[in-house]
């Protein structure tokens, strides 16, 4: 999940490739009815059920892009049986749900919460992965905005949750030097540095202090850095998600494919 342009589809594509390198089967389900193309194989595509263009072109609805997307997601929530049928034959695999980038779907519209509840009812272990573009977070005010949307999503969905800072490979050397203060932030200090100027009113500064205190009181939002050009970085993020999911703990040992050719070999490990 995450805002438009935060790198959700790129994340899915990289995880599929990484899964191939570590011999893990990774499937991707597209839940974005406005998606146009993919860099990964799609297991299930919500556009087979409904597309944004369907809602926008319907004369009785007359939705724009945003209203059309919300309508499509609410239509999906009324047809979860269709999604269940598509996923019913998948067992013991790792499935990514590539979600839309419309932020209100995660903050105050119940459709994503309903999706989470449906997946849990179908015996899925669910972890929410919330992505934020690192280029968006190198200014304190923008960082606070990103933290608030991530926190709102966490509170709304009530799942195991991992926040990821994406596109580190696109940052300049100067901006990379600023990253540490955002990975382990002191909210009061960040906002003070940006808004200490006298041109800001006392009420404005008081509001900032209250927001910072609220974030610190929850103490839930921390971002994992993700550099898609670094396999170790990808593996570290995946490890944190696996821990949240308890992925692999209930899987049966599986023999290596090579054993079919050489029955003398024995494999007692877990795949993935």
N, C-alpha and C positions, 0 to 999 in steps of 0.2 A: 504494500500500500504506500501511499504518499502523494504529494501534489503532482500535477502535470509537469513532465520534464525532469522528474527526480531520478529517472533511470530504472524504472520498474521492469520494463521489457528487456533492457540490457542486462539487468541483474538475472532475470530468468534465463536468458540466453547463455550467460557466463556459467550459471549453475548447472545447466544441462551439459555444457562442455566439460566442466570440472567433474561432474558425475561420471562422465565417460572415462576420465583419466583415473578415477579412484574405483572404477568398476561398480558404480551405484546407478540403478535405474532411476532416472528423474523424469517425471511427466510434468507437463504444463497445461493448465486449464485457463483459457482466455475468458475472463469475465467482463471485458471491456466491449460493450456493444458498438463503440465508435472506432475500434481498432481498424487499421488498414492493412498492415503487413506484419510478418513475424520473422525473426531470425532463428526460430526454434520450431521443432515439430509440435503441433498442437494436438493434445489428447481430446479435449472437448472445447468447442467454440460456441459461446453464448449467441453469436450472430446467427447460428442455425435456428435459434429460437426466436430472436428479435434483434433488430438493428436500429440504431438511432435514426437512420433515414426513414424507417417505417413510421416512427412517431412524428417526425418533422413533416412528412408528406401527407399525413392523414388530415383531411380537411376538417374533421370533427375535433381534432386535437390542437392543431396549429402551434406546436411546440417549437421553440428555438433549440439550439444545441444543448444547453444546460438542462432545460426542462425535459427535453427528449431523453437525455441520458438518465435522469432520475426516474422518468416514467418506465424506461426499459428495465432498470434495476428493480423497481417495484413489481413489474410484470414477472421478472425472474423469481422474486420472492413468493409470488402466487403460483409458481410452477416449479417448485423445488423437486417435485416428483420426476420431472424431465432430467434434471441434473443428477438425481440419485440413480436413475436408470443408466446414465452415461458412465457413472463411476462404479457401478455395482460389481463389475468383474475385476476390479483392480485390487490386488492384495499385496501387503508387505512392501509397498513401494513409496517413494518420496514424491509427493505431488505439490507443485507450486500453483497457486491461484493468482494469476496476473490480473490485478483489479484496476478499475477506472481511477483517474486522477482527480475526480471532483471531491473536494475536501469535505463538503457537507454530508457526504455519504457515511463518513466515519465519525462525525461530531454530533449531529443532532437528528439525522434521518435514521430510522431503525433498521433499514434493510440489511446492512452489513452485520449488525448484531443478530438478526434473524438467520443470516447465512451461517454464522459461527455456531449458533444453537442447533441448526440443522445438521451441520457436519459432525458435531459432537454426538448428536442423536444417532448418527450413522456410524459411530465408534471410531471417528477420526480423532487423533491427537492433534490439536491445533496450536500453532504459534503465529502470532501476528508480527510481521516484519515491516517496520515503518521506515521508509527511505526519505532522506532529505539531501538535496544537492549541497555539497560542501561549499560551492561558490556562493551559495545563499546564506551560509552561516558565518562568514568571516567578518561580519559586522554585528555588533552587539544587539542592536534593535531587531535586525532580521533573525538573529539567532533566537532571541526571546520569542518571536512570533513562531518560529519552527518548533521550539520546545512546547509552547502552549498547544499547538495543534497535535503534536505527538502525545502530550499528556491527556488531552481531551479524548483522543482515540483510545488510549489505554484504559481510561476510566469508563468509556462507553462500551467497549468490546469485552472487557473483563477476561482476557486470555493471557497466557504466557506471552511476553512481548519483548522484542528486540528492536532497538532503534539503530539505524545504520546511516553513516555519513558517506555518501557516494561521490564518485568522480574526483577522488583525490589526485588521480593522475593528470587532471586538467588544471590543477592549481599551479600558480607561479611559485618560485622559490621563496619569495617574500611572504606570500600567503601561507605557505606550508609552515613557516616559522611561527605563525600565529595559532596553529591548530591546537597545541597543547592546552591553551587557555579555554578552548571550547570543548575539548574532550573531558576535562575535569574542571568544569566551570564553577566560579563563585559568582552567582548572579548579581549580587549587590555590587561587587567590584566591577563587573563588566559594564553594567549600566551607569555606574558613577563615572567611569572613564569616558564614556561617550556623551554623557549629558551633564557634566559638571559646569559647563559654560553658563554664565549668568543670564544669557538670553532666554533660557528656559525658566518658566515660572515655578514657584514653589509647589503649586498644585500638581503640575506635571511631574516634578521630581518625586513628590509624595506618592503619586499613582505608580510610578516606576518602582519605587521602593516596595509598595504593597504587592505588586506583581512578582517581583523578585523573591519576596518573603514567602509568597504562596508556593512558588515553584520549589524553593528550598524546603518548605515544610513537607511537601509531598515526597521529595527526594526520590523520584522514580525514574527520571529521564537522564540517561547517559547514552552517548552515541559511540558505536563501534566504527572505526575508520575502515573504509573499503577501497582498496586500489585494485581495479579490475585487471591491471597489468601484472599484478604480483600474486602468484599462486598461494603463497603463505598467507597473504591477507584474506584471500577468498576462503581458504581452509579454516582460518581462525573464526571468521564470521559463521561459517557452516557449523563449526564445533559448538559455538554458543547456542545456535538454533537447535542442534541435535540434543544438547543438554536440556533445553526447555521442553522439547518434544519427548524426551526419553527414547529417542529413535534407536531402534535396534535391540532394545533390552528384552523385548518379547518375541524376537525372531528366532526361528530354529536354525541351527548350524546348517550351512549349505555347502555341499561338496563342489570343488572347483570343476569347471567344464573339462579341464585337461584329464580328469580322472576317467572320463569315458574312453579316452585313448590309452591311458596308462593306469590300470586298476591298482598298481602297487603303490601309487601316491596317495597320501592321506592328508586331508585338510580339515583341521579342527577349528578354524577361525570363523568369524562372521563376515559375510559380504557387506562392505560398506561400513 
